Amino acid sequence: NELTDTANAIKNVCAIFEKTIKANKTSSLPISFFSQENNKKKWSIVIQVPDNHEIFLAQLEAVAFNSLDNGNYETLILVPENNNQYINQVLDSLEGDIKLLKVAKGQNKIDLMNKALKTAKGENLIFLEKNLAPLKNWLTILDKGFSKHGDIKAFGARISNKDGKIANAGMVVDYNHTPVSAYQHLEFNFTCALKKRSFQMVDYFLAVKKELFFKAGGFSSGAGDYMFLDFCLKVQECTKDPDTIIYLPDLKMIFLDKTPEKTNMSHAIHFYGKWNGFLWESEKNLQKEDGVSPKDLTHARLSSAIQAFR
């Protein structure tokens, strides 16, 4: 099975998504998110509708396929007001434990999400960035993470961009006091990205107990593009534990389209105005801890660039 071959996971996921897209252009079969029928769920999975309907379809297929037999769950989908007809066709094809959260024009999607999640059925909340697809065993790995580390932790994933390079392996702060991924743009299987450990922040994906999410105040209304980073810092203030955020390298995800960029100035002003005093340079410390020299990084980046042209 192409989706369960972990040795070539990224290539295989891209290949199976291409087949899925082609198949669903001619198929009338709905995408099913059925799990055990009861009011309490283990997981509430929150997905944001992207602009491209083919990417959206592939993301939904990945979530549904890779969530089979991994506990009961519901899926909440943030739906912007102005969708094209193809996105609406995908939404109309869905069945099962689905809740559509329709974001009206001018409405803050974070406020809507926080309000809706108060009645979410899942004891664990999972948030996926646009265009992000989980790989094999993702819920099993998360379940083990909660079992091992307890209920007052939040978890991040090892995330690949669409070219097979690191988009998130835990977030560090660079010399400009800007949050960036550890070992960003290096090969997805770069050795130092395979270590489970705590970080100040993670991005693009987050899993947390519902109780802890609301104890920390949920997502900040003005955080916008920085909502994952902002919440990581908020929840650490809440727990008083610098090791609250756990990066799980075996929990693998892939962006099916371009990795989202943080371009909204008002979101940036909110985030840096709020947390500037907490954003101390940490990238060099991580590299020193891992025994990675500037020469090692130069060699790794060169190797990664060569791989990209093959």
C-alpha positions, 0 to 999 in steps of 0.5 A, spaced: 500 500 500 503 506 497 500 510 503 503 505 508 510 504 505 514 509 510 520 508 507 518 512 501 512 516 504 513 523 501 513 520 494 508 515 495 503 520 498 504 525 492 503 519 488 497 516 491 494 523 492 494 524 484 491 518 483 485 520 488 484 527 485 484 523 478 479 518 481 474 523 484 473 527 478 469 521 475 467 518 481 461 520 485 463 516 491 463 520 498 468 521 502 466 518 509 469 520 516 465 515 520 467 513 526 463 510 532 457 513 533 456 516 540 456 523 543 463 523 546 469 522 541 477 521 542 479 526 537 476 533 534 480 534 528 480 541 525 481 542 518 481 549 514 479 549 507 484 551 502 483 555 495 485 549 491 479 544 491 484 538 488 488 539 494 482 540 499 480 533 496 487 530 497 487 532 504 481 530 506 482 523 503 489 523 507 485 524 514 480 519 512 484 514 510 490 515 515 484 515 521 481 508 520 481 504 526 485 509 530 479 511 535 473 515 534 473 522 532 469 528 529 472 532 523 470 540 524 472 544 517 472 551 517 469 554 511 470 561 508 464 564 505 466 565 498 468 558 495 468 556 488 463 551 486 468 545 486 470 546 493 462 546 494 462 540 491 467 537 495 463 539 501 457 536 499 460 529 498 462 529 505 458 524 510 459 522 517 461 525 523 462 532 520 461 539 522 462 545 518 464 552 521 462 557 516 466 563 516 462 569 514 465 575 511 468 580 516 468 574 521 474 572 525 475 565 524 479 564 530 473 567 534 468 562 531 473 556 532 474 558 539 466 558 540 465 552 536 470 548 540 467 549 546 461 544 544 466 539 541 466 532 542 473 530 542 477 530 549 483 531 544 483 537 539 487 537 533 489 543 528 491 542 521 494 548 517 491 549 510 494 544 505 497 539 511 496 532 510 497 527 515 501 520 514 500 513 516 499 512 524 498 519 526 493 518 531 496 512 534 503 516 535 499 522 538 495 517 543 502 514 545 504 521 546 499 523 550 499 516 554 507 517 556 507 525 557 500 526 560 495 531 559 498 538 560 502 537 554 501 539 547 504 536 541 507 538 534 509 534 528 515 533 523 512 537 517 515 536 510 514 542 505 511 539 498 518 538 495 520 534 501 524 539 505 523 540 513 518 545 514 517 544 521 522 540 526 520 544 532 521 552 532 527 556 534 528 563 534 534 566 529 539 572 530 533 576 528 529 574 534 524 571 528 521 564 529 523 559 524 523 551 524 529 548 526 533 545 520 529 549 515 529 547 508 534 541 509 532 534 508 526 531 511 530 525 514 536 530 517 538 526 523 538 532 528 530 533 526 529 525 528 530 527 536 524 527 540 524 533 545 521 539 547 521 546 544 518 553 546 514 553 539 511 548 534 507 551 527 502 548 522 500 543 527 498 542 534 494 537 538 492 538 545 487 536 550 481 540 550 481 542 557 488 544 557 486 548 550 481 552 554 484 553 561 490 556 557 485 561 553 484 558 547 487 561 540 488 569 541 483 573 537 488 577 534 494 572 533 491 570 525 497 567 522 501 566 528 496 562 532 500 556 533 506 560 535 502 564 540 498 559 543 504 555 544 507 561 548 500 562 552 500 554 554 507 555 557 505 561 561 499 557 563 502 550 565 509 554 568 512 548 564 518 550 559 517 543 557 510 543 555 511 543 547 513 536 545 516 535 538 514 528 535 518 526 529 515 520 528 508 524 527 509 526 520 505 530 515 506 533 508 504 540 505 500 538 499 502 545 496 506 551 498 508 552 505 503 558 508 507 564 509 506 570 515 505 576 511 499 580 515 502 586 518 497 586 523 498 579 526 505 580 526 504 586 530 500 583 535 505 577 536 511 581 537 508 586 541 505 581 546 511 576 546 518 580 544 521 579 551 520 572 550 523 571 543 531 570 545 535 567 540 535 559 541 537 557 534 545 557 535 544 553 542 540 548 539 545 547 533 551 547 539 547 542 543 546 537 537 553 538 535 552 541 528 557 546 526 556 551 521 560 547 516 556 541 517 550 545 516 553 548 509 554 541 507 547 539 509 544 545 505 549 543 499 547 536 499 539 538 499 540 543 494 543 537 489 538 533 491 532 538 489 535 538 482 536 530 481 
